[in-house]
């Protein structure tokens, strides 16, 4: 049971993120919501790669223990880097919107409608 | 020699050229434009070569940095561990569309963005977007699919927000980026679920091991939601009109293909990854309902618009519906032999519609771009009598509008007819709705034509530059040619794509070497 806690944590993170995305009106908070979902997904990937009592896959120090497959870690690293890029881009759009509309409230940023 | 490395070159050349573009831009603007168009021209030729190869020899598997697709242990256990590009009929069809459209987009951009600043970044992002789409279409690996998906998202949103002097572009880009990122995260989560169960990321290996457990159903739901979000199907369509309307016209043209690339991803997941394992009836009906909703909501929203590009963008949403409808019917009939023939016909129709849609919708966005370039107006109510000055554009607009409404000599008619006929056998009501939507589409384009092109000459209009006329001319020639000879296209390009989707086992066998 205790081993499943990380999975519970990542589901909670994703639901919190979706909540923030849907119900918050501040542009920066929307970005934070996206980041929460991303953290949840990354945590999920890294949890998949965890195996108790096993070692890192470095063959020179291998004993008889089991090794973990390093793929999930590699996936997580890639996804963190991509997440950084998307967050930077979205935040720069938020700055742009603030410059033109003088507000960070999504309900007032509505020149495009219908 | 070059034949062996074609898929890698097609992705690699635009990707490397993208980062060389700012450097060349420092030397000379004209040289940079020629360089970008040249690179995309070379890519177009390479795609043509690869297409010949695929049509002749079947599925083309390319392994990055090695000869064989995986390790063979002494015990005889084989496991694909390398990065694999797998090109079959469906991928090459999408690659042909992508290469034609991005080439024409670059030519059109020559005159269209000439007076803007930041052109080096514009062309860099354009090349990155193209490379990302090729990657999505060729990859044989779920995680790489996610990576390329994010490359296209970032490049596309950079281009949507290109005009930073307008607050609206920032708004459109923000909205689009949030939805793209959310969709991509759904895809990543689904990839994680699949990886956790089956220890593989390779599509072929996953397809051979998949069990259709409860977790797989969740993953399928996430994949459909994420990819439909990026394709702009109806419950998740709110970014489409904003993005298409605010992006520069050549980018709207490429964005159309970008949404189709994620549709391709959706079809790949449904047919190749899940294939016969899913309860095809249920999932097929879900896709059909998404399609019908997109058709209907798209066209009714278009009726009330007054901004030119927004109106065409809502038309784009409704056309996505046709593709989903045909493929959904194909999926729903996959397991009932009595109806399978019509299902395959419906899929042929909707995959033919993908090509046609990219061409005529691209043409319409380019004509809209020409109108905005020449008059500086975006609102239909402020335009009048453009046909006096913009003769070429008005002819191209008639061709595009005829095609999107499904009038006979143009390509839209050819594919829509196949969809109507085959869907009628599956469920007559769906076919009736499709025809009704087509008539409404004609109505909205008559409205644009009447208010923008006809009437007295009231405004001073610039002349269309040559590069813009050239790009529109090529697209109109394709639209008419496909409309006059639909059989040739269906036989040569479309049916290999449909067969590639249906024969899941071939795709698996190409990687795992026979089952």
Interface residues (C-beta under 8 A of the other chain):
Chain A: X14 X21 X27 X30 X34 X37 X38 X41 X44 X45 X48 X69 X71 X72 X75 X78 X79 X82 X85 X86 X89 X90 X93 X94 X96 X97 X99 X100 X101 X109 X111 X112 X114
Chain B: X143 X146 X147 X150 X153 X154 X157 X158 X161 X164 X166 X167 X168 X170 X171 X172 X173 X174 X177 X178 X181 X182 X185 X188 X189 X192 X195 X196 X199 X201 X241 X242 X245 X246 X301 X304 X305 X310
